[in-house]
């Protein structure tokens, strides 16, 4: 299954990031600290699940507001936040298109 992954650069504000992640994930404080210290992926979501990607985008937004330096990866290729936003918008466009087609079929 393809994944969208995220890591956070370690810095002096790590406690703020841990607080945000703790509220939005099921990871313990010690798990979050360990992953951040190893500079490993802190979040990993299904690339094909729009709800998971929206959740990831929300967390990224909160972390960015707190000053975190975030790196996003499509599998192992680093991508931008714009890439994630465009991917989400593309999925939403596809959903809207399918709804329109379904409505047209039901009207006929």
ZAMIDREN-329203 format. One record per residue (C-alpha): residue number from 0; residue in three letters; x, y, z. Coordinates in pm, 1 decimal. Example, Ala and Ser with C-alpha at 12.3 -4.5 7.8 and 13.67 -1.06 7.14 Angstrom:
REM ZAMIDREN-329203
+-----+------+----------+----------+----------+
!  nr ! rest !       xx !       yy !       zz !
+-----+------+----------+----------+----------+
!   0 !  Ala !   1230.0 !   -450.0 !    780.0 !
!   1 !  Ser !   1367.0 !   -106.0 !    714.0 !
+-----+------+----------+----------+----------+
//
This chain:
REM ZAMIDREN-329203
+-----+------+----------+----------+----------+
!  nr ! rest !       xx !       yy !       zz !
+-----+------+----------+----------+----------+
!   0 !  Unk !      0.0 !      0.0 !      0.0 !
!   1 !  Unk !    147.4 !    338.9 !    -96.2 !
!   2 !  Unk !    212.9 !    573.6 !    194.1 !
!   3 !  Unk !    244.6 !    943.7 !    259.5 !
!   4 !  Unk !    498.0 !    992.6 !    537.1 !
!   5 !  Unk !    612.1 !   1286.7 !    745.1 !
!   6 !  Unk !    909.9 !   1364.5 !    961.4 !
!   7 !  Unk !    991.5 !   1668.7 !   1172.3 !
!   8 !  Unk !   1336.5 !   1822.2 !   1207.1 !
!   9 !  Unk !   1453.3 !   1812.2 !   1567.2 !
!  10 !  Unk !   1488.2 !   2154.0 !   1729.4 !
!  11 !  Unk !   1446.9 !   2335.5 !   2063.4 !
!  12 !  Unk !   1066.5 !   2352.8 !   2029.9 !
!  13 !  Unk !   1026.2 !   1975.9 !   2021.6 !
!  14 !  Unk !    793.2 !   1983.2 !   2325.4 !
!  15 !  Unk !    535.4 !   2191.6 !   2133.6 !
!  16 !  Unk !    537.0 !   1941.5 !   1848.4 !
!  17 !  Unk !    503.8 !   1645.4 !   2082.9 !
!  18 !  Unk !    203.1 !   1811.7 !   2244.0 !
!  19 !  Unk !     32.8 !   1858.4 !   1906.3 !
!  20 !  Unk !    112.0 !   1504.6 !   1792.4 !
!  21 !  Unk !     -4.9 !   1355.9 !   2121.0 !
!  22 !  Unk !   -346.8 !   1520.8 !   2077.8 !
!  23 !  Unk !   -388.9 !   1397.0 !   1721.8 !
!  24 !  Unk !   -233.4 !   1050.4 !   1723.1 !
!  25 !  Unk !   -248.6 !    742.6 !   1939.5 !
!  26 !  Unk !    127.5 !    747.4 !   2002.4 !
!  27 !  Unk !    264.8 !    792.8 !   2352.0 !
!  28 !  Unk !    497.1 !   1079.0 !   2442.4 !
!  29 !  Unk !    792.0 !    841.4 !   2466.4 !
!  30 !  Unk !    714.6 !    692.3 !   2122.6 !
!  31 !  Unk !    696.4 !   1038.3 !   1967.4 !
!  32 !  Unk !   1023.4 !   1147.1 !   2132.8 !
!  33 !  Unk !   1201.3 !    831.6 !   2019.7 !
!  34 !  Unk !   1086.5 !    866.8 !   1658.5 !
!  35 !  Unk !   1180.8 !   1234.9 !   1648.9 !
!  36 !  Unk !   1523.9 !   1165.5 !   1799.5 !
!  37 !  Unk !   1586.4 !    899.1 !   1534.4 !
!  38 !  Unk !   1474.1 !   1146.9 !   1265.0 !
!  39 !  Unk !   1230.6 !    881.0 !   1145.8 !
!  40 !  Unk !    880.2 !    917.5 !    999.0 !
!  41 !  Unk !    648.5 !   1042.7 !   1271.8 !
!  42 !  Unk !    329.1 !   1000.5 !   1070.5 !
!  43 !  Unk !    240.2 !    756.8 !    797.2 !
!  44 !  Unk !    -90.5 !    757.3 !    613.7 !
!  45 !  Unk !   -246.7 !    563.6 !    327.9 !
!  46 !  Unk !   -181.2 !    761.8 !     10.2 !
!  47 !  Unk !   -510.0 !    641.6 !   -138.8 !
!  48 !  Unk !   -736.5 !    736.8 !    154.4 !
!  49 !  Unk !   -867.3 !   1093.2 !    127.7 !
!  50 !  Unk !   -977.6 !   1105.2 !    492.6 !
!  51 !  Unk !   -632.6 !   1003.1 !    614.3 !
!  52 !  Unk !   -467.4 !   1260.5 !    388.4 !
!  53 !  Unk !   -699.3 !   1533.9 !    517.8 !
!  54 !  Unk !   -609.8 !   1435.6 !    874.5 !
!  55 !  Unk !   -241.0 !   1448.3 !    788.0 !
!  56 !  Unk !   -282.8 !   1790.6 !    627.7 !
!  57 !  Unk !   -455.0 !   1920.0 !    940.6 !
!  58 !  Unk !   -172.7 !   1798.2 !   1164.4 !
!  59 !  Unk !     87.8 !   1945.6 !    928.5 !
!  60 !  Unk !    -90.7 !   2280.3 !    945.3 !
!  61 !  Unk !    -89.2 !   2276.3 !   1326.2 !
!  62 !  Unk !    277.6 !   2180.4 !   1339.0 !
!  63 !  Unk !    373.3 !   2446.5 !   1085.2 !
!  64 !  Unk !    194.6 !   2712.8 !   1291.5 !
!  65 !  Unk !    401.7 !   2596.9 !   1589.9 !
!  66 !  Unk !    718.8 !   2648.5 !   1385.3 !
!  67 !  Unk !    803.5 !   2289.0 !   1295.9 !
!  68 !  Unk !   1020.7 !   2218.0 !    993.6 !
!  69 !  Unk !    828.1 !   1940.5 !    823.4 !
!  70 !  Unk !    933.7 !   1703.0 !    548.7 !
!  71 !  Unk !    669.0 !   1508.7 !    356.0 !
!  72 !  Unk !    738.8 !   1197.4 !    152.2 !
!  73 !  Unk !    538.2 !   1007.5 !   -104.3 !
!  74 !  Unk !    679.0 !    669.1 !    -17.3 !
!  75 !  Unk !   1049.5 !    771.0 !     -7.7 !
!  76 !  Unk !   1040.1 !   1072.2 !   -242.5 !
!  77 !  Unk !   1024.7 !   1411.1 !    -70.3 !
!  78 !  Unk !    731.5 !   1624.5 !   -184.8 !
!  79 !  Unk !    593.0 !   1964.7 !    -91.5 !
!  80 !  Unk !    285.9 !   2058.5 !    108.4 !
!  81 !  Unk !    147.4 !   2190.2 !   -220.5 !
!  82 !  Unk !    178.5 !   1839.2 !   -362.6 !
!  83 !  Unk !    -29.2 !   1705.6 !    -71.9 !
!  84 !  Unk !   -285.7 !   1984.9 !   -115.9 !
!  85 !  Unk !   -311.6 !   1913.7 !   -489.8 !
!  86 !  Unk !   -349.7 !   1541.6 !   -426.8 !
!  87 !  Unk !   -632.8 !   1602.8 !   -180.6 !
!  88 !  Unk !   -801.7 !   1845.8 !   -422.0 !
!  89 !  Unk !   -767.5 !   1592.6 !   -703.2 !
!  90 !  Unk !   -938.9 !   1325.0 !   -492.3 !
!  91 !  Unk !  -1215.7 !   1569.5 !   -401.1 !
!  92 !  Unk !  -1264.0 !   1660.8 !   -769.3 !
!  93 !  Unk !  -1291.5 !   1292.7 !   -854.7 !
!  94 !  Unk !  -1551.1 !   1239.9 !   -580.9 !
!  95 !  Unk !  -1754.4 !   1537.3 !   -707.1 !
!  96 !  Unk !  -1736.1 !   1404.8 !  -1063.3 !
!  97 !  Unk !  -1859.9 !   1061.5 !   -955.1 !
!  98 !  Unk !  -2146.6 !   1219.7 !   -764.5 !
!  99 !  Unk !  -2247.6 !   1420.4 !  -1071.4 !
! 100 !  Unk !  -2235.6 !   1111.1 !  -1291.5 !
! 101 !  Unk !  -2442.8 !    915.3 !  -1038.6 !
! 102 !  Unk !  -2703.3 !   1194.1 !  -1030.1 !
! 103 !  Unk !  -2723.2 !   1199.5 !  -1409.3 !
! 104 !  Unk !  -2765.4 !    822.2 !  -1424.2 !
! 105 !  Unk !  -3038.5 !    834.0 !  -1160.2 !
! 106 !  Unk !  -3221.7 !   1109.4 !  -1351.8 !
! 107 !  Unk !  -3226.0 !    903.7 !  -1670.2 !
+-----+------+----------+----------+----------+
//
